């Protein structure tokens, strides 16, 4: 028996946002009736998807790293300091910033 995949079974994109090398997409999966949020971060190399479950889909969409941390999903967050030249920060300042 061969399963036939139809376009109604494919995930549908509900929302997308991107910037600073990061793309976050919310999908609806019709076959299971579930929603997921996928993160691709070019700066850190992270790629992960979070099932929304009983959580607010837009909260997961806007705060995927918080939900990943809460659910124990590993990731490497890239340091984003918009508008700042990192060459002017000495090592002691970085250690202080990383410890905070």
ABEGO torsion letter per residue (X at the ends): XBBBBBAAABBBBABBBBEGGBBBBBBBBAAAGBBBBBBBBAAAGBBBBBBAEABBAAAAAABAAAAAAAAGBBBBBBBBBBGBBAAABBAAAAAAAAAX
